[in-house]
Amino acid sequence: MAKPRSTGNRLQHILILIVMYAILIVGAAIMLLPFGWMFTTSIMTLGEANTGRLLPRAARLTCPHVNLDKTVEGSVTGFAVSPKLAEGVSELPTDSYYVEIRQEEGGGQWQFRLVNNQGKAVEIGQIGRPGGPFTADWQPLPPAGGPFDTERGLTITFAPAGAYTVADRRSGAARVDYVNCCQYPTWMVEKQLAEQAERRYTGPEMSDDLTTCRTFGHQISYFFLDFLGSNYWQAWTAAKFGKYLFNSIIITGITIIGTLIFSTLAAYAFARIEFPGRNAIFALLLSTLMIPATVTMIPNFLTITGNNPLLPFINWYDKLAALTVPFMTSFFDIFLLRQFFAQIPHELWDAAQIDGAGHLRFLFKVVLPLSKAPIMTVVIFNFITSWNSLLWPLIATRAGSRWWPIAVGLQNFVSEAGPETHLWMAGATISMLPVLILYLIAQRQFIEGIATTGLKG
């Protein structure tokens, strides 16, 4: 009968578990940190991304909100979103606003007005007349300072009287970016640029009716379409990711199909069929795993361009075949499948022979249904390799080729987009999503394939 563990042994065991889990958690966090930073940067504005922030501003999570406010000591001390908006009142459009301050001639009354980014005065409520008519004229500053509700969604907090300074839009005026839930800032900028360039605006349609923006539906739409989706939409349209994504799907799909056909047949032959020199050929092919992939690029390039004397009739340069055929055989995949096929009991082969089955029927009816896990492992490995391929497509295709995959499209976008870090990260996230989705779908089979392959051979 086993003796119970002493208290000291149990504490030591618990301590070892705590240390082990701590190491695993820290290691996982270190591995996930670059991906987390990539995602958070992909939902930032250009200003946020270029200031080295790790997270976007909390204010941008919801709407309406004020963002990037700049106050001037002695005049305006803060901005905020008004908690309520009168029914039927048109909320302030999404734009940048400035509080201009002036003093009447001869040391007279201090006055203010609100102007937009184009310098036009904006109609707002009047001081001391809540619910009254709106005005765009100059009006007196509140004598005691404090908050003033413009009645259009924005509250301005003024400093007490006696400390005001003259300021206009171009010199020192307090500034704030106001964002409502109907007009998304990213698309407002794009729309303004399109109007200035006299070209068609292609972004999402935005409502001009600003009287009912503060609804739950508008807030949800803002969160998904602007906060999460604006950078992805810009990157998708600017870089033509749809074309590159389609190319990558075609290239990856053909490569995987070819790999599965050749790898399964070769792996079955090495695992289940006795023929002269089998072990020697297998050992020779196994040694090719030591050859770096870059070493084979020159022979592959000479082959696809028709400069291989053994295959002079091939001319695949800048064609789909150049991006798929050279990668349809991988001895790593053959080795992985061969190790699993060798574990299948020989009694199943004997029973199949009694039923009159040959090798091909045994392979398709018995071996492959039992090998879903390693096959899915091969699919994932080849999917990642083909999807992320960058150097070979640049070598095997012309500049601007119609067969450029998404990795080349992303590299081209980064070089052409300039210092648009937030759009770079959005493009990188788009290119990574298919790999992540495939792994999440096939995670169980992938782990099982890695764990059960190669236990014996």
MILUMDO-8159 format. One record per residue (C-alpha): residue number from 1; x, y, z. Coordinates in nm, 2 decimals, padded with zeros to 4 digits. Example, Ala and Ser with C-alpha at 12.3 -4.5 7.8 and 13.67 -1.06 7.14 Angstrom:
! residues 2
<num->1 xx->01.23 yy->-00.45 zz->00.78>
<num->2 xx->01.37 yy->-00.11 zz->00.71>
//
This chain:
! residues 457
<num->1 xx->00.00 yy->00.00 zz->00.00>
<num->2 xx->00.14 yy->00.34 zz->-00.10>
<num->3 xx->00.23 yy->00.57 zz->00.18>
<num->4 xx->00.05 yy->00.91 zz->00.19>
<num->5 xx->00.25 yy->01.21 zz->00.09>
<num->6 xx->00.38 yy->01.42 zz->00.38>
<num->7 xx->00.28 yy->01.78 zz->00.42>
<num->8 xx->00.62 yy->01.89 zz->00.30>
<num->9 xx->00.60 yy->01.68 zz->-00.02>
<num->10 xx->00.25 yy->01.81 zz->-00.09>
<num->11 xx->00.36 yy->02.17 zz->-00.05>
<num->12 xx->00.66 yy->02.11 zz->-00.28>
<num->13 xx->00.43 yy->01.95 zz->-00.54>
<num->14 xx->00.19 yy->02.25 zz->-00.53>
<num->15 xx->00.48 yy->02.49 zz->-00.55>
<num->16 xx->00.62 yy->02.31 zz->-00.86>
<num->17 xx->00.28 yy->02.33 zz->-01.02>
<num->18 xx->00.24 yy->02.70 zz->-00.95>
<num->19 xx->00.59 yy->02.77 zz->-01.09>
<num->20 xx->00.51 yy->02.56 zz->-01.40>
<num->21 xx->00.18 yy->02.72 zz->-01.47>
<num->22 xx->00.33 yy->03.07 zz->-01.41>
<num->23 xx->00.60 yy->02.99 zz->-01.67>
<num->24 xx->00.34 yy->02.87 zz->-01.92>
<num->25 xx->00.12 yy->03.18 zz->-01.86>
<num->26 xx->00.41 yy->03.42 zz->-01.90>
<num->27 xx->00.53 yy->03.24 zz->-02.21>
<num->28 xx->00.18 yy->03.24 zz->-02.36>
<num->29 xx->00.15 yy->03.61 zz->-02.28>
<num->30 xx->00.49 yy->03.69 zz->-02.45>
<num->31 xx->00.38 yy->03.50 zz->-02.76>
<num->32 xx->00.04 yy->03.67 zz->-02.78>
<num->33 xx->00.17 yy->04.02 zz->-02.71>
<num->34 xx->00.27 yy->04.10 zz->-03.07>
<num->35 xx->-00.07 yy->03.98 zz->-03.20>
<num->36 xx->-00.26 yy->04.18 zz->-02.93>
<num->37 xx->-00.06 yy->04.49 zz->-03.03>
<num->38 xx->-00.13 yy->04.43 zz->-03.39>
<num->39 xx->-00.50 yy->04.41 zz->-03.33>
<num->40 xx->-00.52 yy->04.71 zz->-03.10>
<num->41 xx->-00.32 yy->04.92 zz->-03.34>
<num->42 xx->-00.55 yy->04.81 zz->-03.63>
<num->43 xx->-00.85 yy->04.99 zz->-03.45>
<num->44 xx->-00.66 yy->05.31 zz->-03.37>
<num->45 xx->-00.66 yy->05.64 zz->-03.55>
<num->46 xx->-00.35 yy->05.76 zz->-03.72>
<num->47 xx->-00.28 yy->06.00 zz->-03.44>
<num->48 xx->-00.31 yy->05.73 zz->-03.18>
<num->49 xx->-00.09 yy->05.48 zz->-03.37>
<num->50 xx->00.19 yy->05.74 zz->-03.43>
<num->51 xx->00.21 yy->05.83 zz->-03.06>
<num->52 xx->00.31 yy->05.48 zz->-02.95>
<num->53 xx->-00.01 yy->05.40 zz->-02.76>
<num->54 xx->-00.09 yy->05.04 zz->-02.67>
<num->55 xx->-00.46 yy->05.09 zz->-02.66>
<num->56 xx->-00.70 yy->05.32 zz->-02.84>
<num->57 xx->-00.86 yy->05.61 zz->-02.64>
<num->58 xx->-01.14 yy->05.49 zz->-02.42>
<num->59 xx->-01.36 yy->05.77 zz->-02.53>
<num->60 xx->-01.38 yy->05.62 zz->-02.88>
<num->61 xx->-01.54 yy->05.30 zz->-02.76>
<num->62 xx->-01.89 yy->05.47 zz->-02.75>
<num->63 xx->-02.07 yy->05.75 zz->-02.92>
<num->64 xx->-02.13 yy->06.03 zz->-02.90>
<num->65 xx->-01.80 yy->06.14 zz->-02.76>
<num->66 xx->-01.54 yy->06.42 zz->-02.75>
<num->67 xx->-01.19 yy->06.32 zz->-02.86>
<num->68 xx->-00.86 yy->06.50 zz->-02.87>
<num->69 xx->-00.98 yy->06.80 zz->-02.68>
<num->70 xx->-00.74 yy->07.09 zz->-02.64>
<num->71 xx->-00.82 yy->07.35 zz->-02.38>
<num->72 xx->-00.66 yy->07.69 zz->-02.31>
<num->73 xx->-00.59 yy->07.79 zz->-01.95>
<num->74 xx->-00.79 yy->08.11 zz->-01.86>
<num->75 xx->-01.07 yy->08.06 zz->-02.11>
<num->76 xx->-01.21 yy->07.71 zz->-02.16>
<num->77 xx->-01.13 yy->07.44 zz->-01.91>
<num->78 xx->-01.30 yy->07.14 zz->-02.06>
<num->79 xx->-01.55 yy->06.97 zz->-02.30>
<num->80 xx->-01.80 yy->06.70 zz->-02.24>
<num->81 xx->-02.10 yy->06.53 zz->-02.41>
<num->82 xx->-02.43 yy->06.66 zz->-02.29>
<num->83 xx->-02.62 yy->06.38 zz->-02.12>
<num->84 xx->-02.95 yy->06.47 zz->-02.29>
<num->85 xx->-03.06 yy->06.61 zz->-02.62>
<num->86 xx->-03.40 yy->06.78 zz->-02.67>
<num->87 xx->-03.64 yy->06.59 zz->-02.89>
<num->88 xx->-03.62 yy->06.70 zz->-03.25>
<num->89 xx->-03.30 yy->06.89 zz->-03.20>
<num->90 xx->-03.03 yy->06.83 zz->-03.47>
<num->91 xx->-02.71 yy->06.71 zz->-03.30>
<num->92 xx->-02.38 yy->06.87 zz->-03.39>
<num->93 xx->-02.23 yy->06.71 zz->-03.70>
<num->94 xx->-01.91 yy->06.51 zz->-03.66>
<num->95 xx->-01.63 yy->06.76 zz->-03.69>
<num->96 xx->-01.36 yy->06.96 zz->-03.51>
<num->97 xx->-01.49 yy->07.27 zz->-03.33>
<num->98 xx->-01.32 yy->07.58 zz->-03.18>
<num->99 xx->-01.44 yy->07.82 zz->-02.91>
<num->100 xx->-01.34 yy->08.16 zz->-03.02>
<num->101 xx->-01.30 yy->08.43 zz->-02.76>
<num->102 xx->-01.31 yy->08.81 zz->-02.81>
<num->103 xx->-01.36 yy->09.13 zz->-02.61>
<num->104 xx->-01.56 yy->09.42 zz->-02.72>
<num->105 xx->-01.37 yy->09.74 zz->-02.80>
<num->106 xx->-01.28 yy->09.97 zz->-02.52>
<num->107 xx->-01.25 yy->09.69 zz->-02.26>
<num->108 xx->-01.61 yy->09.58 zz->-02.30>
<num->109 xx->-01.79 yy->09.25 zz->-02.26>
<num->110 xx->-01.62 yy->08.92 zz->-02.32>
<num->111 xx->-01.79 yy->08.71 zz->-02.59>
<num->112 xx->-01.76 yy->08.37 zz->-02.75>
<num->113 xx->-01.89 yy->08.17 zz->-03.04>
<num->114 xx->-01.85 yy->07.81 zz->-03.17>
<num->115 xx->-01.70 yy->07.76 zz->-03.52>
<num->116 xx->-01.64 yy->07.44 zz->-03.71>
<num->117 xx->-01.32 yy->07.32 zz->-03.89>
<num->118 xx->-01.40 yy->07.53 zz->-04.19>
<num->119 xx->-01.43 yy->07.85 zz->-03.98>
<num->120 xx->-01.81 yy->07.88 zz->-04.01>
<num->121 xx->-02.00 yy->07.98 zz->-03.70>
<num->122 xx->-02.23 yy->07.71 zz->-03.56>
<num->123 xx->-02.58 yy->07.76 zz->-03.43>
<num->124 xx->-02.61 yy->07.67 zz->-03.06>
<num->125 xx->-02.83 yy->07.75 zz->-02.76>
<num->126 xx->-02.81 yy->08.09 zz->-02.59>
<num->127 xx->-02.66 yy->08.18 zz->-02.26>
<num->128 xx->-02.94 yy->08.22 zz->-02.00>
<num->129 xx->-03.21 yy->08.11 zz->-02.24>
<num->130 xx->-03.23 yy->07.73 zz->-02.24>
<num->131 xx->-03.49 yy->07.60 zz->-02.48>
<num->132 xx->-03.48 yy->07.93 zz->-02.68>
<num->133 xx->-03.39 yy->07.98 zz->-03.04>
<num->134 xx->-03.04 yy->07.89 zz->-03.15>
<num->135 xx->-02.79 yy->08.15 zz->-03.27>
<num->136 xx->-02.45 yy->08.16 zz->-03.45>
<num->137 xx->-02.37 yy->08.51 zz->-03.33>
<num->138 xx->-02.13 yy->08.61 zz->-03.06>
<num->139 xx->-02.28 yy->08.59 zz->-02.72>
<num->140 xx->-02.16 yy->08.69 zz->-02.37>
<num->141 xx->-01.95 yy->08.45 zz->-02.16>
<num->142 xx->-02.13 yy->08.33 zz->-01.84>
<num->143 xx->-02.03 yy->08.57 zz->-01.56>
<num->144 xx->-01.94 yy->08.29 zz->-01.31>
<num->145 xx->-01.79 yy->08.06 zz->-01.57>
<num->146 xx->-01.88 yy->07.69 zz->-01.54>
<num->147 xx->-02.05 yy->07.45 zz->-01.78>
<num->148 xx->-02.26 yy->07.56 zz->-02.07>
<num->149 xx->-02.48 yy->07.32 zz->-02.26>
<num->150 xx->-02.50 yy->07.41 zz->-02.63>
<num->151 xx->-02.82 yy->07.20 zz->-02.65>
<num->152 xx->-02.67 yy->07.02 zz->-02.95>
<num->153 xx->-02.48 yy->06.75 zz->-02.77>
<num->154 xx->-02.17 yy->06.94 zz->-02.65>
<num->155 xx->-02.11 yy->07.10 zz->-02.31>
<num->156 xx->-01.84 yy->07.36 zz->-02.28>
<num->157 xx->-01.69 yy->07.45 zz->-01.94>
<num->158 xx->-01.56 yy->07.80 zz->-01.91>
<num->159 xx->-01.32 yy->07.95 zz->-01.66>
<num->160 xx->-01.44 yy->08.21 zz->-01.41>
<num->161 xx->-01.46 yy->08.57 zz->-01.53>
<num->162 xx->-01.14 yy->08.78 zz->-01.51>
<num->163 xx->-00.90 yy->08.53 zz->-01.67>
<num->164 xx->-01.01 yy->08.52 zz->-02.03>
<num->165 xx->-00.78 yy->08.56 zz->-02.33>
<num->166 xx->-00.85 yy->08.65 zz->-02.69>
<num->167 xx->-00.83 yy->08.34 zz->-02.92>
<num->168 xx->-00.96 yy->08.24 zz->-03.26>
<num->169 xx->-00.95 yy->07.93 zz->-03.47>
<num->170 xx->-00.60 yy->07.99 zz->-03.60>
<num->171 xx->-00.44 yy->08.11 zz->-03.28>
<num->172 xx->-00.50 yy->07.95 zz->-02.95>
<num->173 xx->-00.87 yy->07.87 zz->-02.95>
<num->174 xx->-00.98 yy->07.57 zz->-02.74>
<num->175 xx->-01.05 yy->07.28 zz->-02.98>
<num->176 xx->-01.25 yy->06.96 zz->-02.96>
<num->177 xx->-01.34 yy->06.67 zz->-03.20>
<num->178 xx->-01.71 yy->06.59 zz->-03.15>
<num->179 xx->-01.84 yy->06.26 zz->-03.28>
<num->180 xx->-02.20 yy->06.17 zz->-03.31>
<num->181 xx->-02.34 yy->05.82 zz->-03.38>
<num->182 xx->-02.47 yy->05.89 zz->-03.73>
<num->183 xx->-02.16 yy->06.03 zz->-03.89>
<num->184 xx->-01.84 yy->05.83 zz->-03.84>
<num->185 xx->-01.52 yy->06.05 zz->-03.83>
<num->186 xx->-01.32 yy->05.82 zz->-04.07>
<num->187 xx->-01.58 yy->05.84 zz->-04.34>
<num->188 xx->-01.65 yy->06.21 zz->-04.28>
<num->189 xx->-01.29 yy->06.28 zz->-04.36>
<num->190 xx->-01.30 yy->06.05 zz->-04.67>
<num->191 xx->-01.62 yy->06.22 zz->-04.79>
<num->192 xx->-01.47 yy->06.57 zz->-04.75>
<num->193 xx->-01.16 yy->06.46 zz->-04.94>
<num->194 xx->-01.38 yy->06.31 zz->-05.22>
<num->195 xx->-01.57 yy->06.63 zz->-05.25>
<num->196 xx->-01.26 yy->06.84 zz->-05.26>
<num->197 xx->-01.11 yy->06.62 zz->-05.53>
<num->198 xx->-01.45 yy->06.61 zz->-05.72>
<num->199 xx->-01.46 yy->06.23 zz->-05.71>
<num->200 xx->-01.72 yy->05.99 zz->-05.60>
<num->201 xx->-01.74 yy->05.90 zz->-05.23>
<num->202 xx->-01.74 yy->05.52 zz->-05.20>
<num->203 xx->-01.76 yy->05.47 zz->-04.82>
<num->204 xx->-02.07 yy->05.37 zz->-04.61>
<num->205 xx->-02.38 yy->05.59 zz->-04.65>
<num->206 xx->-02.43 yy->05.82 zz->-04.35>
<num->207 xx->-02.76 yy->05.98 zz->-04.24>
<num->208 xx->-02.79 yy->06.36 zz->-04.27>
<num->209 xx->-03.08 yy->06.35 zz->-04.02>
<num->210 xx->-02.90 yy->06.41 zz->-03.68>
<num->211 xx->-03.22 yy->06.43 zz->-03.47>
<num->212 xx->-03.23 yy->06.06 zz->-03.38>
<num->213 xx->-02.86 yy->05.96 zz->-03.36>
<num->214 xx->-02.86 yy->05.86 zz->-02.99>
<num->215 xx->-03.03 yy->05.53 zz->-03.03>
<num->216 xx->-02.90 yy->05.18 zz->-02.94>
<num->217 xx->-02.90 yy->05.08 zz->-03.30>
<num->218 xx->-02.68 yy->05.37 zz->-03.41>
<num->219 xx->-02.44 yy->05.31 zz->-03.12>
<num->220 xx->-02.40 yy->04.94 zz->-03.22>
<num->221 xx->-02.35 yy->05.04 zz->-03.58>
<num->222 xx->-02.08 yy->05.30 zz->-03.48>
<num->223 xx->-01.89 yy->05.04 zz->-03.27>
<num->224 xx->-01.87 yy->04.78 zz->-03.55>
<num->225 xx->-01.85 yy->05.00 zz->-03.86>
<num->226 xx->-01.63 yy->05.28 zz->-03.73>
<num->227 xx->-01.44 yy->05.18 zz->-03.41>
<num->228 xx->-01.37 yy->04.83 zz->-03.52>
<num->229 xx->-01.42 yy->04.83 zz->-03.90>
<num->230 xx->-01.31 yy->05.17 zz->-04.05>
<num->231 xx->-00.94 yy->05.08 zz->-04.08>
<num->232 xx->-01.02 yy->04.74 zz->-04.22>
<num->233 xx->-01.25 yy->04.89 zz->-04.48>
<num->234 xx->-00.99 yy->05.15 zz->-04.58>
<num->235 xx->-00.71 yy->04.89 zz->-04.60>
<num->236 xx->-00.93 yy->04.65 zz->-04.80>
<num->237 xx->-01.03 yy->04.90 zz->-05.06>
<num->238 xx->-00.69 yy->05.08 zz->-05.08>
<num->239 xx->-00.48 yy->04.77 zz->-05.12>
<num->240 xx->-00.74 yy->04.57 zz->-05.33>
<num->241 xx->-00.71 yy->04.28 zz->-05.08>
<num->242 xx->-01.02 yy->04.12 zz->-05.24>
<num->243 xx->-00.81 yy->04.03 zz->-05.55>
<num->244 xx->-00.51 yy->03.91 zz->-05.35>
<num->245 xx->-00.73 yy->03.71 zz->-05.12>
<num->246 xx->-00.89 yy->03.53 zz->-05.41>
<num->247 xx->-00.55 yy->03.46 zz->-05.56>
<num->248 xx->-00.42 yy->03.32 zz->-05.23>
<num->249 xx->-00.73 yy->03.09 zz->-05.19>
<num->250 xx->-00.68 yy->02.95 zz->-05.54>
<num->251 xx->-00.30 yy->02.90 zz->-05.50>
<num->252 xx->-00.34 yy->02.75 zz->-05.15>
<num->253 xx->-00.62 yy->02.53 zz->-05.25>
<num->254 xx->-00.45 yy->02.38 zz->-05.55>
<num->255 xx->-00.12 yy->02.33 zz->-05.35>
<num->256 xx->-00.30 yy->02.15 zz->-05.07>
<num->257 xx->-00.49 yy->01.92 zz->-05.31>
<num->258 xx->-00.17 yy->01.83 zz->-05.49>
<num->259 xx->00.02 yy->01.78 zz->-05.17>
<num->260 xx->-00.24 yy->01.55 zz->-05.03>
<num->261 xx->-00.25 yy->01.34 zz->-05.34>
<num->262 xx->00.13 yy->01.29 zz->-05.38>
<num->263 xx->00.21 yy->01.28 zz->-05.01>
<num->264 xx->-00.06 yy->01.01 zz->-04.92>
<num->265 xx->00.04 yy->00.79 zz->-05.21>
<num->266 xx->00.41 yy->00.81 zz->-05.13>
<num->267 xx->00.36 yy->00.78 zz->-04.76>
<num->268 xx->00.15 yy->00.47 zz->-04.81>
<num->269 xx->00.41 yy->00.31 zz->-05.03>
<num->270 xx->00.69 yy->00.37 zz->-04.78>
<num->271 xx->00.47 yy->00.24 zz->-04.49>
<num->272 xx->00.28 yy->-00.05 zz->-04.63>
<num->273 xx->00.44 yy->-00.18 zz->-04.95>
<num->274 xx->00.76 yy->-00.39 zz->-04.96>
<num->275 xx->00.99 yy->-00.31 zz->-05.26>
<num->276 xx->01.36 yy->-00.33 zz->-05.32>
<num->277 xx->01.56 yy->-00.03 zz->-05.18>
<num->278 xx->01.26 yy->00.11 zz->-04.99>
<num->279 xx->01.46 yy->00.19 zz->-04.68>
<num->280 xx->01.75 yy->00.34 zz->-04.88>
<num->281 xx->01.53 yy->00.56 zz->-05.08>
<num->282 xx->01.34 yy->00.67 zz->-04.77>
<num->283 xx->01.67 yy->00.76 zz->-04.59>
<num->284 xx->01.79 yy->00.95 zz->-04.90>
<num->285 xx->01.47 yy->01.15 zz->-04.92>
<num->286 xx->01.48 yy->01.20 zz->-04.54>
<num->287 xx->01.82 yy->01.37 zz->-04.58>
<num->288 xx->01.66 yy->01.63 zz->-04.81>
<num->289 xx->01.50 yy->01.78 zz->-04.50>
<num->290 xx->01.85 yy->01.92 zz->-04.41>
<num->291 xx->01.85 yy->02.13 zz->-04.74>
<num->292 xx->01.74 yy->02.49 zz->-04.68>
<num->293 xx->01.44 yy->02.60 zz->-04.88>
<num->294 xx->01.63 yy->02.90 zz->-05.02>
<num->295 xx->01.88 yy->02.66 zz->-05.18>
<num->296 xx->01.61 yy->02.51 zz->-05.40>
<num->297 xx->01.48 yy->02.85 zz->-05.53>
<num->298 xx->01.74 yy->02.88 zz->-05.81>
<num->299 xx->01.68 yy->02.53 zz->-05.95>
<num->300 xx->01.31 yy->02.59 zz->-05.92>
<num->301 xx->01.33 yy->02.92 zz->-06.10>
<num->302 xx->01.54 yy->02.77 zz->-06.38>
<num->303 xx->01.28 yy->02.49 zz->-06.42>
<num->304 xx->00.98 yy->02.72 zz->-06.44>
<num->305 xx->01.15 yy->02.94 zz->-06.70>
<num->306 xx->01.24 yy->02.65 zz->-06.93>
<num->307 xx->01.62 yy->02.65 zz->-06.85>
<num->308 xx->01.63 yy->02.31 zz->-06.70>
<num->309 xx->01.77 yy->02.07 zz->-06.97>
<num->310 xx->01.57 yy->01.79 zz->-06.83>
<num->311 xx->01.24 yy->01.98 zz->-06.87>
<num->312 xx->01.30 yy->02.23 zz->-07.15>
<num->313 xx->00.93 yy->02.24 zz->-07.25>
<num->314 xx->00.82 yy->02.40 zz->-06.93>
<num->315 xx->00.74 yy->02.77 zz->-06.94>
<num->316 xx->00.55 yy->02.86 zz->-06.62>
<num->317 xx->00.70 yy->03.20 zz->-06.54>
<num->318 xx->00.43 yy->03.44 zz->-06.41>
<num->319 xx->00.17 yy->03.16 zz->-06.43>
<num->320 xx->-00.04 yy->02.98 zz->-06.17>
<num->321 xx->00.15 yy->02.66 zz->-06.21>
<num->322 xx->00.48 yy->02.83 zz->-06.10>
<num->323 xx->00.32 yy->02.91 zz->-05.77>
<num->324 xx->00.17 yy->02.57 zz->-05.70>
<num->325 xx->00.34 yy->02.27 zz->-05.87>
<num->326 xx->00.68 yy->02.31 zz->-05.71>
<num->327 xx->00.53 yy->02.28 zz->-05.37>
<num->328 xx->00.30 yy->01.99 zz->-05.42>
<num->329 xx->00.56 yy->01.75 zz->-05.27>
<num->330 xx->00.71 yy->01.79 zz->-04.93>
<num->331 xx->00.90 yy->01.50 zz->-04.77>
<num->332 xx->00.81 yy->01.64 zz->-04.43>
<num->333 xx->00.45 yy->01.56 zz->-04.51>
<num->334 xx->00.54 yy->01.22 zz->-04.65>
<num->335 xx->00.74 yy->01.14 zz->-04.34>
<num->336 xx->00.46 yy->01.26 zz->-04.11>
<num->337 xx->00.19 yy->01.05 zz->-04.28>
<num->338 xx->00.42 yy->00.75 zz->-04.32>
<num->339 xx->00.48 yy->00.74 zz->-03.95>
<num->340 xx->00.11 yy->00.73 zz->-03.88>
<num->341 xx->00.03 yy->00.48 zz->-04.16>
<num->342 xx->00.29 yy->00.24 zz->-04.02>
<num->343 xx->00.09 yy->00.22 zz->-03.69>
<num->344 xx->-00.22 yy->00.08 zz->-03.85>
<num->345 xx->-00.25 yy->-00.29 zz->-03.75>
<num->346 xx->-00.16 yy->-00.54 zz->-04.02>
<num->347 xx->-00.47 yy->-00.74 zz->-03.93>
<num->348 xx->-00.68 yy->-00.48 zz->-04.11>
<num->349 xx->-00.48 yy->-00.53 zz->-04.42>
<num->350 xx->-00.52 yy->-00.91 zz->-04.39>
<num->351 xx->-00.90 yy->-00.87 zz->-04.35>
<num->352 xx->-00.91 yy->-00.63 zz->-04.65>
<num->353 xx->-00.72 yy->-00.88 zz->-04.87>
<num->354 xx->-00.97 yy->-01.15 zz->-04.77>
<num->355 xx->-01.25 yy->-00.92 zz->-04.90>
<num->356 xx->-01.05 yy->-00.88 zz->-05.23>
<num->357 xx->-00.93 yy->-00.53 zz->-05.17>
<num->358 xx->-00.60 yy->-00.41 zz->-05.32>
<num->359 xx->-00.37 yy->-00.14 zz->-05.19>
<num->360 xx->-00.56 yy->00.16 zz->-05.34>
<num->361 xx->-00.90 yy->00.04 zz->-05.20>
<num->362 xx->-00.74 yy->-00.03 zz->-04.86>
<num->363 xx->-00.58 yy->00.32 zz->-04.87>
<num->364 xx->-00.90 yy->00.50 zz->-04.95>
<num->365 xx->-01.15 yy->00.28 zz->-04.75>
<num->366 xx->-00.94 yy->00.21 zz->-04.44>
<num->367 xx->-00.62 yy->00.40 zz->-04.40>
<num->368 xx->-00.74 yy->00.75 zz->-04.49>
<num->369 xx->-01.06 yy->00.74 zz->-04.27>
<num->370 xx->-00.83 yy->00.64 zz->-03.98>
<num->371 xx->-00.58 yy->00.92 zz->-04.06>
<num->372 xx->-00.79 yy->01.24 zz->-04.03>
<num->373 xx->-00.57 yy->01.39 zz->-03.76>
<num->374 xx->-00.24 yy->01.37 zz->-03.94>
<num->375 xx->-00.40 yy->01.47 zz->-04.27>
<num->376 xx->-00.55 yy->01.78 zz->-04.11>
<num->377 xx->-00.20 yy->01.85 zz->-03.97>
<num->378 xx->-00.06 yy->01.83 zz->-04.32>
<num->379 xx->-00.33 yy->02.06 zz->-04.44>
<num->380 xx->-00.27 yy->02.32 zz->-04.17>
<num->381 xx->00.11 yy->02.32 zz->-04.22>
<num->382 xx->00.08 yy->02.36 zz->-04.60>
<num->383 xx->-00.20 yy->02.62 zz->-04.57>
<num->384 xx->00.02 yy->02.84 zz->-04.35>
<num->385 xx->00.33 yy->02.79 zz->-04.57>
<num->386 xx->00.14 yy->02.86 zz->-04.90>
<num->387 xx->-00.06 yy->03.15 zz->-04.75>
<num->388 xx->00.24 yy->03.33 zz->-04.61>
<num->389 xx->00.46 yy->03.27 zz->-04.92>
<num->390 xx->00.63 yy->03.60 zz->-05.01>
<num->391 xx->00.98 yy->03.55 zz->-05.16>
<num->392 xx->00.89 yy->03.29 zz->-05.42>
<num->393 xx->00.59 yy->03.47 zz->-05.57>
<num->394 xx->00.81 yy->03.78 zz->-05.61>
<num->395 xx->01.07 yy->03.57 zz->-05.79>
<num->396 xx->00.83 yy->03.37 zz->-06.00>
<num->397 xx->00.61 yy->03.65 zz->-06.12>
<num->398 xx->00.64 yy->03.99 zz->-06.29>
<num->399 xx->00.58 yy->04.32 zz->-06.12>
<num->400 xx->00.21 yy->04.38 zz->-06.08>
<num->401 xx->00.13 yy->04.02 zz->-06.17>
<num->402 xx->-00.24 yy->03.91 zz->-06.17>
<num->403 xx->-00.14 yy->03.61 zz->-05.96>
<num->404 xx->00.02 yy->03.80 zz->-05.66>
<num->405 xx->-00.10 yy->03.64 zz->-05.34>
<num->406 xx->-00.21 yy->03.83 zz->-05.03>
<num->407 xx->00.14 yy->03.83 zz->-04.87>
<num->408 xx->00.28 yy->04.02 zz->-05.17>
<num->409 xx->-00.02 yy->04.24 zz->-05.18>
<num->410 xx->00.04 yy->04.33 zz->-04.81>
<num->411 xx->00.41 yy->04.40 zz->-04.87>
<num->412 xx->00.32 yy->04.62 zz->-05.17>
<num->413 xx->00.06 yy->04.80 zz->-04.96>
<num->414 xx->00.30 yy->04.87 zz->-04.68>
<num->415 xx->00.55 yy->05.02 zz->-04.93>
<num->416 xx->00.29 yy->05.24 zz->-05.10>
<num->417 xx->00.07 yy->05.35 zz->-04.80>
<num->418 xx->00.34 yy->05.56 zz->-04.63>
<num->419 xx->00.35 yy->05.59 zz->-04.25>
<num->420 xx->-00.01 yy->05.46 zz->-04.20>
<num->421 xx->00.07 yy->05.22 zz->-03.91>
<num->422 xx->-00.29 yy->05.16 zz->-03.83>
<num->423 xx->-00.37 yy->05.06 zz->-04.18>
<num->424 xx->-00.06 yy->04.83 zz->-04.20>
<num->425 xx->-00.19 yy->04.65 zz->-03.89>
<num->426 xx->-00.54 yy->04.62 zz->-04.03>
<num->427 xx->-00.40 yy->04.47 zz->-04.35>
<num->428 xx->-00.19 yy->04.23 zz->-04.15>
<num->429 xx->-00.49 yy->04.12 zz->-03.94>
<num->430 xx->-00.69 yy->04.06 zz->-04.26>
<num->431 xx->-00.42 yy->03.84 zz->-04.41>
<num->432 xx->-00.39 yy->03.65 zz->-04.08>
<num->433 xx->-00.76 yy->03.58 zz->-04.02>
<num->434 xx->-00.80 yy->03.28 zz->-04.26>
<num->435 xx->-00.51 yy->03.10 zz->-04.09>
<num->436 xx->-00.65 yy->03.17 zz->-03.75>
<num->437 xx->-01.00 yy->03.05 zz->-03.85>
<num->438 xx->-00.86 yy->02.73 zz->-04.01>
<num->439 xx->-00.66 yy->02.65 zz->-03.69>
<num->440 xx->-00.96 yy->02.71 zz->-03.46>
<num->441 xx->-01.18 yy->02.48 zz->-03.68>
<num->442 xx->-00.92 yy->02.21 zz->-03.69>
<num->443 xx->-00.75 yy->02.26 zz->-03.36>
<num->444 xx->-00.85 yy->01.92 zz->-03.21>
<num->445 xx->-00.74 yy->01.72 zz->-03.51>
<num->446 xx->-00.41 yy->01.92 zz->-03.54>
<num->447 xx->-00.32 yy->01.86 zz->-03.17>
<num->448 xx->-00.42 yy->01.49 zz->-03.20>
<num->449 xx->-00.21 yy->01.45 zz->-03.52>
<num->450 xx->00.10 yy->01.60 zz->-03.36>
<num->451 xx->00.06 yy->01.39 zz->-03.05>
<num->452 xx->-00.01 yy->01.05 zz->-03.21>
<num->453 xx->00.22 yy->01.07 zz->-03.52>
<num->454 xx->00.56 yy->00.91 zz->-03.49>
<num->455 xx->00.51 yy->00.70 zz->-03.18>
<num->456 xx->00.66 yy->00.41 zz->-03.37>
<num->457 xx->00.78 yy->00.35 zz->-03.72>
//
